């Protein structure tokens, strides 16, 4: 799973202005600061998360810490067999 992020809201001008947590299957990412990860505004950041799907369901959840979470795309790539 690839999660695509970019800080696109012009009011978010520095670190700590949007911080959230998210979970992909059983892998948790706490206090995710998009501005820091991407290196600024309008810059793409992709978080790749290897997961194994069982039962045909993939859970992805987001939790706000400071402001609301933002995601720009979710890419699910099946493993080669």
N, C-alpha and C positions, 0 to 999 in steps of 0.2 A: 504494500500500500504506500502510495506517495501522496503526501499532503502538501498542497501548494499554498503558500502564504505570501502576502505583500501588504505592507501598511499603505492603504490608499486614502485614508481620511486625513484631510489637510490639517485638522486640529491636533493630530497626534505628532508632535514635533520633537519628541525626545524619549529617552528610555524611561520606563516605568509608567507611561501614560496608558498603555494597554497591556495588561498582564492577565493571562488565563491559564487554565490547566486543561489537558485533554487526555483521553484514554482511547487507544486503538486495541481492540481485543483485550488482552491482559497486560499491555504495556502502557504505563502511565508517564505522562510528562507534566511535571508540576512547575508552576510559576514561569511559564513560557512568555518571554518578553520579545514580541515580534520585532520591534524596532532594533533591539540588540542583535537578535539572530540574523536579521537581514542586512544589518549595517546601515540602516537609515530608511527614509521614506521612499516609496515607489521602487523598491528593490525586491526582487523575487528571492524567496527562500523555499527550498523543498526539504521536507523531513521524510526520509524513507524509513518505513517500519516493516520489517519482515514479520509476517504473521502466518499462522496455520489455521485455516478455517475448518471447523468441525460443526456438523449439523446444518450446514448451508447458510449460516448467519454470521455477519460481521457487525459488531457493535463499535460505534465511534461516538464518544460523548465529549462535550465541551462544557466547562464550568468557568464562569466569570470570576475573576479576582478583582481587577481594576478595569472598569469599562466592560463592554461586551466582547466576546471572542470574535475573531474574524478569520475566515478561510476563503480562499479564492478557487480552490479546486481539489477534488479527490480523485486519484487515479488508482485503479485496482488492476494489477498485472498478474495474471495467472502464472504459476510456476511452470517451467518447461518440464515436460514429461518424457 
